[in-house]
């Protein structure tokens, strides 16, 4: 089976991005989000804001897109 290694690498990066977001989610249950996110000040606040804005949702979309792309590729070429 011919795999496209570049797409596999991108999918691995997408999984890593999903993990980064979920590290914070695993730390704070849903009903503690407000207290969790408001506790950060200064540089920590900027880091948390950057992670939430950049990583949240974007890597999940990339992973889903690449997964469907590989399914379509194997359906057409096998």
Secondary structure per residue as TSV (DSSP state, phi and psi in degrees):
chain	resnum	aa	ss	phi	psi
A	1	X	-	360.0	127.3
A	2	X	-	-87.3	116.0
A	3	X	-	-104.1	148.5
A	4	X	-	-93.3	105.2
A	5	X	H	-67.9	-29.6
A	6	X	H	-65.6	-40.8
A	7	X	H	-68.2	-35.3
A	8	X	H	-63.8	-39.3
A	9	X	H	-66.1	-42.1
A	10	X	H	-63.5	-38.8
A	11	X	H	-65.5	-36.9
A	12	X	H	-63.9	-41.2
A	13	X	H	-64.2	-36.8
A	14	X	H	-64.8	-40.3
A	15	X	H	-64.9	-38.3
A	16	X	H	-63.5	-41.0
A	17	X	H	-63.6	-39.6
A	18	X	H	-63.9	-38.7
A	19	X	H	-63.1	-41.3
A	20	X	H	-59.3	-44.3
A	21	X	H	-67.1	-41.9
A	22	X	H	-71.1	-21.3
A	23	X	H	-59.7	-43.9
A	24	X	H	-70.9	-37.5
A	25	X	H	-66.6	-39.0
A	26	X	H	-66.7	-27.9
A	27	X	H	-74.5	-37.8
A	28	X	S	-120.6	113.3
A	29	X	-	-60.6	163.7
A	30	X	G	-56.0	-41.4
A	31	X	G	-77.0	-3.4
A	32	X	G	-108.5	8.2
A	33	X	H	-59.1	-45.6
A	34	X	H	-61.6	-46.9
A	35	X	H	-66.5	-36.3
A	36	X	H	-67.0	-50.6
A	37	X	H	-75.2	-27.3
A	38	X	H	-81.4	-9.4
A	39	X	T	-77.4	-16.4
A	40	X	-	-85.1	139.3
A	41	X	-	-135.3	151.9
A	42	X	T	69.9	-131.5
A	43	X	H	-64.9	-36.3
A	44	X	H	-61.9	-37.9
A	45	X	H	-63.8	-40.2
A	46	X	H	-66.3	-38.5
A	47	X	H	-65.7	-46.6
A	48	X	H	-63.0	-43.2
A	49	X	H	-61.3	-42.5
A	50	X	H	-64.0	-42.3
A	51	X	H	-63.6	-45.5
A	52	X	H	-64.6	-44.2
A	53	X	H	-74.2	-39.5
A	54	X	H	-85.1	-45.2
A	55	X	H	-86.7	-37.7
A	56	X	T	-63.1	118.4
A	57	X	T	85.7	-33.7
A	58	X	H	-69.8	-44.3
A	59	X	H	-72.9	-29.3
A	60	X	H	-65.1	-40.7
A	61	X	H	-63.4	-44.9
A	62	X	H	-61.8	-43.8
A	63	X	H	-62.9	-45.5
A	64	X	H	-63.7	-42.1
A	65	X	H	-62.3	-46.4
A	66	X	H	-67.0	-36.2
A	67	X	H	-63.0	-46.3
A	68	X	H	-68.5	-33.9
A	69	X	H	-63.6	-42.4
A	70	X	H	-68.0	-36.6
A	71	X	H	-63.0	-44.7
A	72	X	H	-64.3	-39.3
A	73	X	H	-61.5	-47.0
A	74	X	H	-71.5	-29.3
A	75	X	H	-70.5	-34.2
A	76	X	H	-81.5	-42.7
A	77	X	H	-100.4	7.1
A	78	X	-	-121.2	360.0
